[in-house]
Amino acid sequence: MYDISKIMAKPGTIIRLKDYDTAYTGSFESPKEARKMLRKDVKKTASLQDMLYAYSRHSVLIIFQAMDAAGKDGTIKHVMSGINPQGCQVFSFKSPSAEELSHDFLWRTTKRMPERGRIGIFNRSYYEEVLITRVHPGFILKQNIPGIYGIDDITPEFWENRYTSINNFEKQQNDSGTIILKFFLNLSKEEQKARFLSRINNKKKNWKFTINDINERQKWDLYQEAFEKAINRTSTPWAPWYIIPADNKWFMRTVVCDILVSKLESLDLKYPEVSPKAKKQLKEAKQMLLNEQ
């Protein structure tokens, strides 16, 4: 229904965001057709999550990064609608606290990584440390990093070291059984404008909008450059990036769910086998229950 090559940032290749169509909708003939597929995949996700929890050898981390109004919250809501809340955790990372600034840049997200058997969702993540901080390098100065006393001290090598740290961290997590799915919701500037206007014109959506959203929009090109660099440096065989067209929410949500289902199915999940001793005890327990008056 869609060409994965138009979505996946193949590791080792040079990625240019302008080459990715934000309005791509694959071969779906209508939104209705896509939503039908989404409903099926949501049901599959619920079943696969149950096995993931019981099998307890893998965990899944889903990372969402995007420009404002791309639809992160809505995608999480729709894709995870069939998930058992006990096996899923969602974390939204805002401006770091004083405590978080006193640690390394991976600390606050590392302690939120999902346990084996669970699905963790990061609404924004440690990637903010190579995205918003590149656009606003002054934020780095608040981290009291040795040798960084002014903007001029933030060299290209500094960013390369962060990309390397991220790649090493994700490799270690993958080796330990955590599957990492990274989604960049690729929204066009024109569609963002339309969604901002919708938030302003609809009183029920006013709370979603602040003047800072417009201030950040003025830095659109800088953010696109930061996303492009991050994707190129951190799309790896063990944790590739998926550049999801976000102008059509129905397609975006369907594809995200389908990729999640495909990854879960590839894990060959199964329920734990019961030992012969346990099977014997089950029979005894069944007989005891049947014999009750």
Buried (B, 14 or more C-beta within 10 A) or exposed (E): BBEEEEBBBEBEEEBEBEEBEBEBBBEBEEBEBBBEBBBBBBEBBBEBBBBBBEBBEBBBBBBBBBBBBBBBEEBBEBBBBBBEEEBBBBBEBEEBEEEBBEEEBBBBBEEBBBEBBBBBBBBBBBBBBBBBBBBEBEBBBEBEBEEBEEEEEBEEEBBEEBBEBBBEBBBEBBEEBBBBBBBBBBBBEEBBEEBBEEBEEEEEEEEBBEEEBEEBBEBEEBBBBBBBBBBBBBBBEBBBBBBBBBBBBBBBBBBBBBBBBEBBEEBEBEEEEEEEEEEEEEEEEEEEEEEEE
